[in-house]
């Protein structure tokens, strides 16, 4: 037994340097990835999809057919075209509601059918009492993400208010000296004729977390897969006799069973696939059964949950098998550090810096979140993110499986076994 006191290892400079570099790098990366993604969503916003609906039927004004709704939509597009923050999607009201219900729009601005007739009535001297003020409606969509909906609401409301002021200037110029004949209330409204109201374009049930349950549910699935991979990897090593298993003060050690790296990964992946059935069931039971989360399509939700945990877990196992001890750091960075800011939950993808948008194309948390949004909020529509979720999980499983088994197979062929074979002692010649 060594006479050196255990605490003397704290004097070892490499111990401090290596752990300092690793922990410092983790702290820096988490800060840059989390804070950097969300520090200025308005400044980074580019082409946020918002619907623009002109349902105005127009009216005859001084013998000429006039459509003020068309003027408003044209002025909104022209005034915001240079900034590029909002991608105005001109469509009819039916299509706007459909795309709000598919999560393709973060909001919409609707010009009502009677907008022209209600607006021009403000200039009529025949009107008695307070004239009815026309209304522009801003539709929000919390199911697409609360921050994205808020950004769309702010931009759309501002555009509607500016358009109202522009129409007011035109009406004031047209009425000229006739303004003096108008009622006082009409003259006040003439400068800013349109009222702006805000409505929920795609209402959610009360237990939907204001559109955030899909993200948190997806995060639970990813964390289950990631942490279970770490547990399963350790337990398989213990079962094969490669490592000790500490249970409080007790240390257990099983007889060594020689297994190749490929065999070890296959055993771990099989265990992960089987336990995903249990974890997916318990996650859904806890969220829906115990906590009362609003959810439909429960069989589909269960299947998607099981597959998400299995794919995430097997992906994490392949990284652990390929990189060994540092693999858990790689798993944490890939499945958590880079995934949460790019999931499109807190901040929409359209409001992220370019690097984060690139990450969002393949980060698993975003694909799983979109698939769950479709199941929980959009009646499991394939084009609302569900198809992409399934496809990206299949691609992820294929890529990680090829990488994991390809890497471990190469290790085995090179003789890089986990416990190197002991060299047999050389025989020495005995002289007669």
Sine and cosine of phi, psi and omega as CSV:
sin_phi,cos_phi,sin_psi,cos_psi,sin_omega,cos_omega
0.00,0.00,0.68,-0.73,-0.03,-1.00
-0.94,0.33,0.62,-0.79,0.02,-1.00
-1.00,0.05,-0.04,1.00,-0.02,-1.00
-0.97,0.26,0.74,-0.67,0.01,-1.00
-0.94,0.35,0.68,-0.73,-0.05,-1.00
-0.83,0.56,-0.57,0.82,-0.07,-1.00
-0.94,0.34,-0.16,0.99,0.03,-1.00
-0.94,0.35,-0.26,0.97,0.04,-1.00
-0.91,0.41,-0.36,0.93,0.03,-1.00
-0.93,0.37,-0.23,0.97,0.06,-1.00
-0.99,0.11,-0.17,0.99,-0.05,-1.00
-0.96,0.26,0.90,-0.43,-0.02,-1.00
-0.87,0.49,-0.69,0.73,0.00,-1.00
-0.85,0.53,-0.55,0.84,0.01,-1.00
-0.87,0.49,-0.68,0.73,0.01,-1.00
-0.95,0.32,-0.65,0.76,-0.06,-1.00
-0.92,0.38,-0.77,0.64,-0.05,-1.00
-0.88,0.48,-0.76,0.65,-0.01,-1.00
-0.94,0.35,-0.52,0.86,0.06,-1.00
-0.91,0.40,-0.66,0.75,0.03,-1.00
-0.90,0.44,-0.71,0.70,-0.04,-1.00
-0.91,0.42,-0.78,0.63,-0.04,-1.00
-0.93,0.37,-0.59,0.81,0.03,-1.00
-0.92,0.40,-0.65,0.76,0.03,-1.00
-0.90,0.43,-0.66,0.76,0.05,-1.00
-0.88,0.48,-0.70,0.71,0.00,-1.00
-0.88,0.48,-0.68,0.74,-0.01,-1.00
-0.92,0.38,-0.71,0.71,-0.03,-1.00
-0.90,0.44,-0.71,0.71,0.02,-1.00
-0.88,0.48,-0.64,0.77,0.00,-1.00
-0.91,0.42,-0.75,0.66,-0.03,-1.00
-0.89,0.45,-0.70,0.71,-0.07,-1.00
-0.94,0.34,-0.67,0.74,-0.05,-1.00
-0.98,0.20,-0.81,0.58,-0.07,-1.00
-0.95,0.32,-0.66,0.75,-0.04,-1.00
-0.88,0.48,-0.55,0.84,-0.03,-1.00
-0.96,0.30,-0.48,0.88,-0.16,-0.99
-0.90,-0.44,0.13,0.99,-0.13,-0.99
-0.96,0.27,-0.47,0.88,-0.02,-1.00
-0.52,-0.86,0.94,0.35,-0.04,-1.00
-0.91,0.42,-0.55,0.83,0.01,-1.00
-0.93,0.38,-0.67,0.74,-0.01,-1.00
-0.91,0.41,-0.51,0.86,-0.02,-1.00
-0.99,-0.10,-0.04,1.00,-0.07,-1.00
-0.90,0.43,0.76,-0.65,-0.02,-1.00
-0.56,-0.83,0.87,-0.50,0.07,-1.00
0.84,0.54,0.76,0.65,0.12,-0.99
-0.94,0.33,0.88,-0.48,-0.09,-1.00
-0.95,0.32,0.86,-0.52,0.01,-1.00
-0.70,-0.71,0.71,-0.70,0.00,-1.00
-0.98,0.22,0.54,-0.84,0.05,-1.00
-0.75,-0.67,0.94,-0.35,-0.13,-0.99
-0.90,-0.43,0.82,-0.58,0.12,-0.99
-0.93,-0.37,0.99,-0.11,0.03,-1.00
-1.00,-0.07,0.10,0.99,-0.06,-1.00
-0.90,0.44,0.78,-0.63,0.01,-1.00
-1.00,0.01,-0.09,1.00,0.01,-1.00
0.97,0.23,0.03,-1.00,0.01,-1.00
-0.30,-0.95,0.35,-0.94,0.04,-1.00
-0.99,0.11,0.83,-0.55,0.01,-1.00
-0.82,-0.58,0.89,-0.45,-0.05,-1.00
0.81,0.59,0.65,0.76,0.05,-1.00
0.99,0.15,0.00,1.00,-0.01,-1.00
-0.89,-0.46,0.64,-0.77,0.03,-1.00
-0.96,0.29,0.83,-0.56,-0.07,-1.00
-0.82,-0.58,0.63,-0.78,0.06,-1.00
-0.74,-0.67,1.00,-0.09,-0.02,-1.00
-0.94,0.34,-0.44,0.90,0.05,-1.00
-0.88,0.48,-0.64,0.77,0.03,-1.00
-0.91,0.42,-0.63,0.78,0.04,-1.00
-0.89,0.46,-0.66,0.75,-0.03,-1.00
-0.90,0.44,-0.75,0.67,-0.02,-1.00
-0.89,0.45,-0.64,0.77,0.02,-1.00
-0.91,0.42,-0.68,0.73,-0.02,-1.00
-0.92,0.39,-0.58,0.81,0.02,-1.00
-0.90,0.43,-0.72,0.70,-0.01,-1.00
-0.90,0.43,-0.69,0.73,-0.02,-1.00
-0.92,0.39,-0.64,0.77,-0.08,-1.00
-0.95,0.30,-0.41,0.91,-0.05,-1.00
-0.94,-0.34,0.02,1.00,-0.08,-1.00
-0.90,0.43,-0.63,0.78,-0.07,-1.00
-0.93,0.36,-0.58,0.82,-0.04,-1.00
-0.94,0.33,-0.64,0.77,0.02,-1.00
0.96,0.29,0.21,0.98,-0.02,-1.00
-0.96,0.28,-0.62,0.79,-0.03,-1.00
-0.93,-0.36,0.73,-0.69,0.11,-0.99
-0.98,-0.19,1.00,-0.06,-0.05,-1.00
-0.95,0.32,0.84,-0.54,0.02,-1.00
-0.97,-0.25,0.97,-0.23,0.00,-1.00
-0.97,0.25,0.83,-0.56,-0.06,-1.00
-0.34,-0.94,0.13,-0.99,0.06,-1.00
-1.00,0.09,0.14,-0.99,-0.11,-0.99
-0.92,0.40,-0.60,0.80,0.00,-1.00
-0.89,0.45,-0.71,0.70,-0.01,-1.00
-0.91,0.41,-0.60,0.80,0.02,-1.00
-0.88,0.47,-0.69,0.73,0.01,-1.00
-0.91,0.41,-0.59,0.81,0.03,-1.00
-0.90,0.43,-0.70,0.72,-0.05,-1.00
-0.97,0.26,-0.47,0.88,0.15,-0.99
-0.91,0.41,-0.60,0.80,0.01,-1.00
-0.98,0.20,-0.04,1.00,0.06,-1.00
-0.91,-0.41,0.02,1.00,0.00,-1.00
0.96,0.27,0.28,0.96,-0.01,-1.00
-1.00,0.05,-0.26,0.97,0.04,-1.00
-0.84,-0.54,0.62,-0.78,0.07,-1.00
-1.00,0.02,-0.17,0.98,0.02,-1.00
0.07,-1.00,-0.02,-1.00,0.00,-1.00
-0.37,-0.93,0.44,-0.90,0.10,-1.00
-0.88,-0.47,0.82,-0.57,-0.09,-1.00
-0.89,-0.45,0.83,-0.56,0.13,-0.99
-1.00,-0.07,0.86,-0.50,-0.13,-0.99
-0.94,0.33,0.22,-0.97,-0.07,-1.00
-0.90,0.43,-0.53,0.85,-0.08,-1.00
-0.99,-0.16,0.36,0.93,-0.12,-0.99
-0.89,0.46,-0.74,0.68,-0.03,-1.00
-0.90,0.43,-0.73,0.68,-0.03,-1.00
-0.90,0.44,-0.63,0.78,0.01,-1.00
-0.94,0.34,-0.58,0.81,-0.03,-1.00
-0.96,0.29,-0.72,0.69,-0.03,-1.00
-0.93,0.37,-0.37,0.93,0.05,-1.00
-0.90,0.43,-0.37,0.93,0.01,-1.00
-0.93,0.38,-0.41,0.91,-0.03,-1.00
-1.00,-0.07,0.00,1.00,-0.05,-1.00
-0.99,0.12,0.79,-0.61,0.03,-1.00
-0.98,0.22,-0.22,0.98,0.00,-1.00
-0.99,0.16,-0.21,0.98,-0.04,-1.00
-0.96,0.29,0.76,-0.66,0.04,-1.00
-0.95,-0.30,0.55,-0.84,-0.01,-1.00
0.97,0.24,-0.31,-0.95,-0.02,-1.00
-1.00,0.08,0.86,-0.51,-0.02,-1.00
-0.94,0.35,0.45,-0.89,0.02,-1.00
-0.96,0.28,0.78,-0.63,-0.04,-1.00
-1.00,0.09,0.77,-0.64,0.04,-1.00
-0.92,0.39,0.38,-0.93,-0.11,-0.99
-0.78,-0.63,0.72,-0.70,0.17,-0.98
-0.97,-0.25,0.74,-0.68,-0.10,-1.00
-0.95,-0.32,0.81,-0.59,0.10,-1.00
-0.99,-0.17,0.85,-0.52,0.02,-1.00
-0.98,-0.18,0.77,-0.64,0.03,-1.00
-0.98,-0.20,0.20,-0.98,-0.01,-1.00
-0.53,-0.85,1.00,0.10,-0.02,-1.00
-0.93,0.37,-0.38,0.93,-0.01,-1.00
-0.91,0.42,-0.37,0.93,0.03,-1.00
-1.00,0.05,0.01,1.00,-0.03,-1.00
0.85,-0.53,0.78,-0.63,-0.11,-0.99
-0.91,0.42,-0.65,0.76,-0.01,-1.00
-0.93,0.36,-0.70,0.72,0.04,-1.00
-0.87,0.49,-0.66,0.75,0.04,-1.00
-0.90,0.44,-0.63,0.77,0.01,-1.00
-0.91,0.41,-0.66,0.75,0.03,-1.00
-0.89,0.45,-0.69,0.73,0.02,-1.00
-0.91,0.42,-0.64,0.77,0.01,-1.00
-0.89,0.45,-0.71,0.71,-0.02,-1.00
-0.90,0.44,-0.72,0.69,-0.03,-1.00
-0.92,0.39,-0.65,0.76,-0.03,-1.00
-0.94,0.35,-0.66,0.76,0.03,-1.00
-0.89,0.46,-0.69,0.73,0.02,-1.00
-0.89,0.46,-0.68,0.74,0.01,-1.00
-0.90,0.44,-0.64,0.77,0.01,-1.00
-0.91,0.40,-0.67,0.75,0.01,-1.00
-0.91,0.41,-0.66,0.75,0.04,-1.00
-0.90,0.43,-0.63,0.77,0.02,-1.00
-0.91,0.42,-0.62,0.79,0.04,-1.00
-0.89,0.46,-0.68,0.73,0.03,-1.00
-0.90,0.43,-0.62,0.79,0.02,-1.00
-0.91,0.42,-0.69,0.72,0.05,-1.00
-0.89,0.45,-0.61,0.79,0.03,-1.00
-0.87,0.50,-0.66,0.75,0.03,-1.00
-0.89,0.46,-0.68,0.74,0.00,-1.00
-0.90,0.43,-0.69,0.72,0.00,-1.00
-0.91,0.41,-0.63,0.78,0.02,-1.00
-0.89,0.45,-0.67,0.74,0.00,-1.00
-0.92,0.39,-0.61,0.79,-0.02,-1.00
-0.94,0.33,-0.60,0.80,-0.05,-1.00
-0.96,0.28,-0.50,0.87,0.07,-1.00
0.80,0.61,-0.78,-0.63,-0.06,-1.00
-0.94,0.34,-0.24,0.97,0.00,-1.00
-0.93,0.36,-0.18,0.98,0.00,-1.00
-0.88,0.47,-0.53,0.85,-0.05,-1.00
-0.90,0.44,-0.42,0.91,-0.02,-1.00
-1.00,0.10,-0.20,0.98,-0.05,-1.00
-0.98,0.21,0.46,-0.89,0.13,-0.99
-0.86,0.51,0.42,-0.91,-0.03,-1.00
-0.85,0.52,-0.69,0.72,-0.01,-1.00
-0.88,0.48,-0.61,0.79,0.00,-1.00
-0.92,0.38,-0.63,0.78,0.02,-1.00
-0.90,0.43,-0.60,0.80,0.04,-1.00
-0.92,0.39,-0.70,0.72,-0.02,-1.00
-0.95,0.33,-0.40,0.91,-0.09,-1.00
-0.89,0.46,-0.55,0.83,-0.02,-1.00
-0.94,0.34,-0.51,0.86,0.01,-1.00
-0.61,-0.79,0.98,0.20,-0.24,-0.97
-0.95,0.31,-0.49,0.87,-0.17,-0.99
-0.99,-0.15,0.72,-0.69,0.16,-0.99
-1.00,0.01,0.54,-0.84,-0.01,-1.00
-0.92,-0.39,0.86,-0.51,0.04,-1.00
-0.91,-0.42,0.46,-0.89,-0.02,-1.00
-0.89,-0.45,0.77,-0.63,0.04,-1.00
-0.74,-0.67,0.37,-0.93,0.06,-1.00
-0.99,0.16,0.90,-0.44,-0.06,-1.00
-0.97,0.23,-0.37,0.93,0.02,-1.00
-0.57,-0.82,0.99,0.12,-0.08,-1.00
-0.87,0.49,0.60,-0.80,0.05,-1.00
-0.93,-0.36,0.34,-0.94,0.07,-1.00
-0.93,0.37,0.32,-0.95,-0.12,-0.99
-0.91,0.41,-0.49,0.87,-0.02,-1.00
-0.99,-0.17,0.70,0.71,0.03,-1.00
-0.92,-0.40,0.18,0.98,0.08,-1.00
0.87,0.50,0.55,0.83,-0.03,-1.00
0.80,0.60,0.62,0.78,0.04,-1.00
1.00,0.08,0.22,0.98,-0.06,-1.00
-0.94,-0.33,-0.13,0.99,-0.05,-1.00
-0.90,0.44,-0.54,0.84,0.01,-1.00
-0.89,0.46,-0.67,0.74,0.00,-1.00
-0.92,0.40,-0.74,0.67,-0.04,-1.00
-0.92,0.39,-0.58,0.81,0.06,-1.00
-0.90,0.43,-0.70,0.72,0.03,-1.00
-0.89,0.46,-0.64,0.77,0.02,-1.00
-0.89,0.46,-0.63,0.77,0.05,-1.00
-0.88,0.47,-0.68,0.73,0.00,-1.00
-0.89,0.46,-0.69,0.72,-0.01,-1.00
-0.92,0.40,-0.69,0.73,0.00,-1.00
-0.91,0.42,-0.64,0.77,0.05,-1.00
-0.86,0.51,-0.73,0.68,0.00,-1.00
-0.90,0.43,-0.68,0.74,-0.05,-1.00
-0.93,0.38,-0.77,0.64,-0.02,-1.00
-0.94,0.35,-0.60,0.80,0.03,-1.00
-0.90,0.44,-0.56,0.83,0.05,-1.00
-0.88,0.48,-0.66,0.75,0.02,-1.00
-0.91,0.42,-0.67,0.74,0.02,-1.00
-0.91,0.41,-0.75,0.66,-0.05,-1.00
-0.89,0.45,-0.66,0.75,0.02,-1.00
-0.85,0.52,-0.70,0.71,0.01,-1.00
-0.92,0.38,-0.65,0.76,-0.03,-1.00
-0.94,0.33,-0.57,0.82,0.07,-1.00
-0.92,0.39,-0.66,0.75,0.06,-1.00
-0.87,0.49,-0.63,0.77,0.03,-1.00
-0.92,0.38,-0.68,0.73,-0.03,-1.00
-0.89,0.45,-0.53,0.85,0.01,-1.00
-1.00,0.08,-0.10,0.99,0.05,-1.00
1.00,0.07,0.25,0.97,-0.01,-1.00
-0.99,0.13,-0.45,0.89,-0.04,-1.00
-0.71,-0.70,0.31,-0.95,0.14,-0.99
-0.99,0.15,0.34,-0.94,0.06,-1.00
-0.81,-0.58,0.95,-0.31,-0.02,-1.00
-1.00,0.05,0.84,-0.55,0.06,-1.00
-0.87,-0.49,1.00,0.04,-0.10,-1.00
0.91,0.41,-0.81,-0.59,0.00,-1.00
-0.99,0.15,-0.12,0.99,-0.07,-1.00
-1.00,-0.08,0.62,-0.79,0.08,-1.00
-0.86,-0.51,0.86,-0.51,-0.02,-1.00
-0.95,-0.31,0.60,-0.80,0.03,-1.00
-0.59,-0.81,0.81,-0.58,-0.03,-1.00
-1.00,-0.09,0.37,-0.93,0.07,-1.00
-0.87,0.49,0.58,-0.81,-0.04,-1.00
-0.94,0.35,0.76,-0.65,0.13,-0.99
-0.90,-0.43,0.93,-0.36,-0.04,-1.00
-0.90,0.44,0.80,-0.59,0.04,-1.00
-0.62,-0.79,0.63,-0.78,0.06,-1.00
-0.95,0.31,0.23,-0.97,0.03,-1.00
-0.91,0.42,-0.60,0.80,0.04,-1.00
-0.90,0.44,-0.69,0.72,0.01,-1.00
-0.90,0.44,-0.65,0.76,0.01,-1.00
-0.89,0.45,-0.69,0.72,0.02,-1.00
-0.91,0.41,-0.62,0.79,0.02,-1.00
-0.91,0.42,-0.66,0.75,0.03,-1.00
-0.90,0.44,-0.72,0.70,-0.02,-1.00
-0.89,0.45,-0.68,0.73,-0.02,-1.00
-0.91,0.41,-0.63,0.78,0.04,-1.00
-0.89,0.45,-0.69,0.73,0.03,-1.00
-0.89,0.45,-0.65,0.76,0.02,-1.00
-0.89,0.45,-0.71,0.71,0.00,-1.00
-0.87,0.49,-0.67,0.74,0.01,-1.00
-0.93,0.37,-0.70,0.72,-0.03,-1.00
-0.95,0.30,-0.32,0.95,0.06,-1.00
-0.89,0.45,-0.52,0.86,0.06,-1.00
-0.88,0.48,-0.68,0.73,0.02,-1.00
-0.93,0.37,-0.74,0.67,-0.06,-1.00
-0.91,0.42,-0.68,0.73,0.02,-1.00
-0.88,0.48,-0.63,0.78,0.03,-1.00
-0.91,0.42,-0.71,0.71,-0.05,-1.00
-0.94,0.34,-0.58,0.81,0.05,-1.00
-0.88,0.47,-0.73,0.69,0.00,-1.00
-0.92,0.38,-0.63,0.78,0.02,-1.00
-0.90,0.44,-0.64,0.77,0.01,-1.00
-0.93,0.36,-0.69,0.72,-0.06,-1.00
-0.96,0.29,-0.74,0.67,-0.10,-1.00
-1.00,0.03,-0.75,0.66,-0.10,-1.00
-0.96,0.26,-0.72,0.69,-0.07,-1.00
-1.00,0.03,-0.75,0.66,-0.09,-1.00
-1.00,0.04,-0.23,0.97,0.08,-1.00
0.98,0.21,0.45,0.89,0.05,-1.00
-0.89,0.46,0.70,-0.72,0.04,-1.00
-0.94,0.35,0.79,-0.61,-0.02,-1.00
-0.37,-0.93,0.61,-0.79,0.10,-0.99
-0.85,-0.52,0.05,-1.00,0.03,-1.00
0.80,0.60,0.78,0.62,-0.10,-0.99
-0.87,0.50,-0.66,0.75,0.06,-1.00
-0.86,0.50,-0.66,0.75,0.03,-1.00
-0.92,0.38,-0.64,0.76,0.04,-1.00
-0.87,0.49,-0.68,0.74,0.02,-1.00
-0.89,0.45,-0.73,0.68,-0.02,-1.00
-0.89,0.46,-0.70,0.71,0.00,-1.00
-0.89,0.45,-0.64,0.77,0.00,-1.00
-0.90,0.44,-0.72,0.69,0.00,-1.00
-0.87,0.49,-0.72,0.69,-0.02,-1.00
-0.91,0.42,-0.63,0.78,0.00,-1.00
-0.89,0.45,-0.69,0.72,0.03,-1.00
-0.91,0.42,-0.69,0.72,-0.03,-1.00
-0.89,0.46,-0.73,0.69,-0.02,-1.00
-0.91,0.42,-0.70,0.71,0.03,-1.00
-0.89,0.46,-0.72,0.70,-0.02,-1.00
-0.90,0.45,-0.71,0.71,0.01,-1.00
-0.91,0.41,-0.62,0.79,0.07,-1.00
-0.87,0.49,-0.68,0.73,0.03,-1.00
-0.91,0.41,-0.63,0.78,0.02,-1.00
-0.89,0.46,-0.62,0.78,0.01,-1.00
-0.91,0.40,-0.61,0.79,0.04,-1.00
-0.93,0.38,-0.63,0.78,0.05,-1.00
-0.91,0.41,-0.63,0.78,0.00,-1.00
-0.94,0.35,-0.57,0.82,-0.05,-1.00
-0.98,0.18,-0.62,0.78,-0.12,-0.99
-0.96,-0.28,-0.16,0.99,0.00,-1.00
0.95,0.33,-0.66,-0.75,-0.05,-1.00
-0.84,0.54,-0.69,0.72,0.04,-1.00
-0.91,0.41,-0.18,0.98,-0.04,-1.00
-0.86,0.51,-0.56,0.83,0.00,-1.00
-0.91,0.42,-0.55,0.84,0.07,-1.00
-0.92,0.39,-0.66,0.75,0.03,-1.00
-0.90,0.44,-0.68,0.74,0.03,-1.00
-0.87,0.50,-0.71,0.70,-0.02,-1.00
-0.89,0.45,-0.68,0.74,0.00,-1.00
-0.91,0.42,-0.68,0.73,-0.09,-1.00
-0.97,0.25,-0.70,0.71,-0.12,-0.99
-1.00,0.02,-0.28,0.96,-0.03,-1.00
-0.83,-0.56,-0.87,0.49,-0.12,-0.99
-0.87,0.50,-0.73,0.68,-0.02,-1.00
-1.00,0.06,-0.26,0.97,-0.13,-0.99
-1.00,0.05,-0.71,0.70,-0.09,-1.00
-0.87,0.49,-0.73,0.68,-0.01,-1.00
-0.92,0.39,-0.35,0.94,-0.08,-1.00
-0.96,-0.28,0.22,0.98,-0.05,-1.00
-0.98,0.19,-0.18,0.98,-0.02,-1.00
0.97,0.26,0.37,0.93,-0.01,-1.00
-0.99,-0.12,-0.91,0.41,0.00,-1.00
-0.92,0.38,-0.70,0.71,-0.02,-1.00
-0.78,-0.63,0.74,-0.67,0.01,-1.00
-0.90,0.43,0.46,-0.89,-0.01,-1.00
-0.84,0.54,-0.57,0.82,-0.05,-1.00
-0.94,0.34,-0.18,0.98,0.00,-1.00
-0.93,-0.36,0.31,0.95,0.02,-1.00
-0.97,-0.23,0.45,-0.89,0.14,-0.99
-0.88,0.48,0.33,-0.94,-0.11,-0.99
-0.83,0.55,-0.64,0.77,-0.02,-1.00
-0.88,0.47,-0.64,0.77,-0.03,-1.00
-0.95,0.31,-0.55,0.84,0.07,-1.00
-0.90,0.44,-0.60,0.80,0.05,-1.00
-0.89,0.45,-0.72,0.70,0.02,-1.00
-0.87,0.49,-0.60,0.80,-0.07,-1.00
-0.90,0.44,-0.33,0.94,-0.03,-1.00
-0.93,0.37,-0.44,0.90,-0.07,-1.00
-0.75,-0.66,-0.15,0.99,0.00,-1.00
-0.88,0.48,0.78,-0.62,-0.11,-0.99
-0.89,0.45,-0.54,0.84,-0.06,-1.00
-0.89,0.46,-0.61,0.79,0.01,-1.00
-0.92,0.40,-0.67,0.75,-0.01,-1.00
-0.91,0.42,-0.66,0.75,0.01,-1.00
-0.92,0.38,-0.65,0.76,0.03,-1.00
-0.88,0.48,-0.71,0.71,0.01,-1.00
-0.89,0.46,-0.65,0.76,0.04,-1.00
-0.90,0.44,-0.65,0.76,0.02,-1.00
-0.94,0.34,-0.57,0.82,0.08,-1.00
-0.85,0.52,-0.68,0.73,0.01,-1.00
-0.87,0.49,-0.69,0.72,-0.04,-1.00
-0.94,0.34,-0.70,0.72,-0.12,-0.99
-0.99,0.12,-0.56,0.83,-0.14,-0.99
-0.91,-0.42,-0.44,0.90,-0.18,-0.98
-0.88,-0.48,0.50,0.86,0.09,-1.00
0.85,0.53,0.55,0.83,0.07,-1.00
0.83,0.56,0.63,0.77,0.03,-1.00
-0.96,0.28,0.70,-0.72,-0.06,-1.00
-0.88,0.47,-0.67,0.75,-0.07,-1.00
-0.99,0.11,0.11,0.99,0.03,-1.00
-0.99,-0.15,0.29,0.96,0.04,-1.00
0.88,-0.47,-0.23,0.97,-0.06,-1.00
-0.94,0.33,-0.71,0.71,0.01,-1.00
-0.88,0.48,-0.71,0.70,0.02,-1.00
-0.88,0.48,-0.63,0.77,0.02,-1.00
-0.87,0.50,-0.73,0.68,0.02,-1.00
-0.90,0.44,-0.72,0.70,-0.05,-1.00
-0.89,0.46,-0.72,0.70,-0.05,-1.00
-0.93,0.36,-0.55,0.84,0.09,-1.00
-0.91,0.41,-0.65,0.76,0.03,-1.00
-0.90,0.43,-0.69,0.72,0.03,-1.00
-0.90,0.44,-0.69,0.72,0.01,-1.00
-0.88,0.48,-0.67,0.74,0.02,-1.00
-0.90,0.44,-0.67,0.74,-0.01,-1.00
-0.91,0.42,-0.71,0.70,-0.04,-1.00
-0.91,0.42,-0.74,0.67,-0.04,-1.00
-0.92,0.38,-0.58,0.81,0.02,-1.00
-0.91,0.42,-0.71,0.70,0.02,-1.00
-0.89,0.45,-0.67,0.74,-0.01,-1.00
-0.92,0.40,-0.75,0.67,-0.06,-1.00
-0.90,0.44,-0.80,0.60,-0.04,-1.00
-0.96,0.30,-0.50,0.87,0.07,-1.00
-0.92,0.40,-0.69,0.72,-0.01,-1.00
-0.92,0.40,-0.74,0.67,-0.02,-1.00
-0.92,0.40,-0.56,0.83,0.06,-1.00
-0.90,0.43,-0.63,0.78,0.03,-1.00
-0.91,0.40,-0.66,0.75,0.06,-1.00
-0.85,0.53,-0.71,0.70,-0.03,-1.00
-0.89,0.45,-0.68,0.74,-0.02,-1.00
-0.91,0.43,-0.54,0.84,0.01,-1.00
-0.99,0.14,-0.05,1.00,-0.01,-1.00
0.98,0.21,0.34,0.94,0.00,-1.00
-1.00,0.05,0.91,0.42,-0.04,-1.00
-0.97,0.22,0.35,-0.94,-0.05,-1.00
-0.93,0.36,-0.55,0.83,0.13,-0.99
-0.83,-0.56,0.97,-0.25,-0.05,-1.00
-0.84,0.54,0.61,-0.80,0.02,-1.00
-0.91,0.41,0.70,-0.72,0.00,-1.00
-0.96,0.29,0.66,-0.75,0.03,-1.00
-0.97,0.25,0.70,-0.71,0.03,-1.00
-0.97,0.25,0.65,-0.76,0.01,-1.00
-0.90,0.43,0.64,-0.77,-0.03,-1.00
-0.96,0.29,0.63,-0.77,0.02,-1.00
-0.98,0.21,0.66,-0.75,0.03,-1.00
-0.96,-0.29,0.63,-0.77,-0.03,-1.00
-0.96,0.29,0.67,-0.75,0.02,-1.00
-0.96,-0.28,0.84,-0.54,-0.03,-1.00
-0.98,0.18,0.55,-0.84,-0.03,-1.00
-0.96,0.28,0.00,0.00,0.00,0.00
